[in-house]
Amino acid sequence: MKRRHFLQAAGSTLAALGLSQADFLLQADRYSQVLAKGKPGRKLALLVGINRYPRKVGKLRGCLTDVELQWELLVNRYGFNPKDILVLADRRLSFLDYVPDQPTRENILSAYESHLIRQADADTTAVFHFSGHGALVKDPNPLPELIKNVNGVKTVAKNPDGVTGSILPLDRLTGYADEVDDITGRTLYLLTALLAQKTPNITTVLDSCHSGGGFRGNAMVRAVNRPDGGFYDSSEAEIDYQKSLLRKLKLDEVGFQALRQKGIAAGVAIGSANYNELAADAPIWSPNGKFYAGALTYTLTRYLWQQPVNESLDRVFVNISRKARDIGSSAKVIQEPLYQTSNDKHYPQQPIYLSNPANAYADAAVRKVSKEGQIHYWMGGLASSSLDQSIKGTIFSAIDAAGQEVGQIEHQGRGARLVGYGRLVKGAKQAIKPGVLLREKVRGLPTDVKLKVALDESLGVDLTVAREVLQEMRGVEVVEADQPVAFQIARMNDRYQSRAGVDTHGVKDLEQHTVGLVEGELQPLVPTFGMPNEPIEDAMDRLRSKLQSFRAREILKAMGGVDVASGNQRGTLQVSAEASAKSPQGKVGDSKFVSGSRINLVIENTGRQDVYVGVVAIGSAGNLRVLYPYFGAGSIAEEKARVAAGRKLVLPEDGVEFPLGAPGTLEILTFSSHKPINKALTALQSIASSGRGGVPSRGGEIPADPLMGDDAIDSMSALLGDVDQNSRSEILVRRTVKAVDTSLFSVVPTLIEVVAGK
């Protein structure tokens, strides 16, 4: 596709579909009375997934997985009745007790009208989810501007080519050289407007893109456009259908366009990528191989499974955006999810799907119990770190509607995609039925958690030497570049700098022919790059300690069963980052602060038991520092780390400063244990007293020397040893693994983006 079209005419997944910001057919008093806040009412969903498009369109691989992810979430977490979820898919799905209709154009449109519009009433919650190809077509009356999301800030882009977005049905045909019968944004708008006459509680999820397509790396991009870079017209059938919808709404074209320019018809619309981005049909790796899913759908679904608190729509998006970008990077694309609402004042503060979850948070749900007693379960809520380390030794608690344990299941293995199986080790067999929710009770970890690192082809003739050095590093596993990795080692070149886009971290300022770490496949960690033309042996030696620090972070995250797509609460611990009184203007967005500003970390123990707390931080440079506890002369580690039940701890204490460094990302990991963690605290105290990697006990700033290399690994290994010992005092666990009792130990990740000041 021509660059001008790609950057200027594409339109976002949402904006090109006519999805923007304002109200439509929604009275204020009706809004306040009807908006779903846990109010009982029917919950309807229409889920559409298409993998097997005709050859000329191009097949996909993850869209039916998206449907499965959404179906399991809506049924088991949000309380949708399976009979009220209609699935259209191009083949039979094992979790359904019926053969779904084919997702042709006629079937999609008729299903929207019959299943959603005709059945809805004022108390209904409605969800429409589409996973498949998207495209761009000419709009007979186009919107002048398109909405996009840049680093969390909504902006607009001109629409000089007059296009609108479309979703591609299974039978997408080009009957003429310049026509397609896609379902366009105009049609989706009109359908939503009809549904809005019944209920305002509408959520539209589009995991597709429309900026051009092709095979990229190891994944398909969900986009199809005209080969010559131009845009098709809508078919006569599409235009006639829109006219019929306008008649039902009693609108003429002028009135419709006036309303459309105000914004979306009603509710919330969630999209997978910006107007200048592609949406990935991405590989999700597991010990049994890989499966495919949409980066947006997989991240959003897994996130919502495990949240113990009901977060607002805007908070959910802050927490999932980075993880969706990481998954999308496996397709060598940059994508950032975005959403729009029909009421910016109220909807962003409402729960996702405009409905509170009906059931407790969980990691898995029972699907079936075999005659032999083997229990099969869907593990859609497991964090990626736990999923990757899903081995024998993990024990799930089966919970009832109140969240109380009714049995324990020992995990034995995994089948296809996210389906696991195990055996009952405690509790009555009759309590374990399809639909029963499961939570990790004991997380089984290997005794040596690995850091996965790949080598980028940009290293050229130095690849062999770099591989040999990596293979000798403690705890580092060398994997191929097309697999999900923690980092790649790469040499800076035009390829990375051209992808920087809105460059808030200084990638474009890096000199070429420097070697450093790239997170995933797309984001160079600027502080890890050295001097131009540095010998590869020197570069690898310089990166060695940084990789060990990042490995220490992975150990802690694996222990907590969390990743960057996690909220700010685990167990009874709640954490947030705020600007300090010394730099009140330092916070410029959700979890976004200006370089050089000071922050406070607010930690609240909401439980009834005291906990022992530690806080470490690691930034883009690979520097790991202990933020808490910081020890004074003669202080006792255990006493310093104790946070009483109901207490709120505001860090730093004792006049210590937490200044933020250069632009980049900073991940703060707060861990807590209900039992003492003496070995770990002793190790941290020893490090702090030696001036390595800790915060000083009285005044000043974080010292220049961070906790690096073996020190970082040893401290996290000591912590894992403490947690393993504490866990085994409560429950019988296999000796071949390290055990983490999730009721005793938790980790809360807090991700901060540091940006340059103006």
Secondary structure, 3 states (H helix, E strand, C coil): CCHHHHHHHCCCCCHHHCCCCCCCCCCHHHHHHHCCCCCCCCEEEEEEECCCCCCCCCCCCCHHHHHHHHHHHHHHCCCCCHHHEEEEECCCCCCCCCCCECCCHHHHHHHHHHHHHCCCCCCCEEEEEEECCEEEEECCCCCCEEEEEECCEEEEEECCCCEEEEECCCCCCCCECCEECCEEHHHHHHHHHHHHCCCCCEEEEEECCCCCCCEECCEEECECCCCCCCCEEECHHHHHHHHHHHHHHCCCHHHHHHHHHHCCCCCEEEECCCCCCCCEEEEEEECCEEEEEEHHHHHHHHHHHCCCCCCEHHHHHHHHHHHHHHHHHHHCCCCCCEEEECCCCCHHHCEHHHCCCCCCCCCEEEEEECCCCCEEEECCCCCHHHHHCCCCCCEEEEECCCCCEEEEEEEEEECCCCEEEEEEEEECHHHCCCCCEEEEEEEEECCCCCEEEEECHHHHHHHHHHHHHHHHCCCEEECCCCCCCCEEEEECCHHHHHCCCCCCCCHHHCCCCCEEEEECCCEECHHHCCCCCCCHHHHHHHHHHHHHHHHHHHHHHHHHCCCCCCCCEECCEEEEEEECCCCHHHEEECCEEECCCEEEEEEEECCCCCEEEEEEEEECCCCEEEEECCCCCCCCHHHHHEECCCCEEEECCCCCCCECCCCEEEEEEEEEECCCCHHHHHHHHHHHHCCCCECCCCCCCCCCCCECHHHHHHHHHHHHHHHHHHHHCCCCCCCCCEEEECCCEEEEEEEEEEECCC
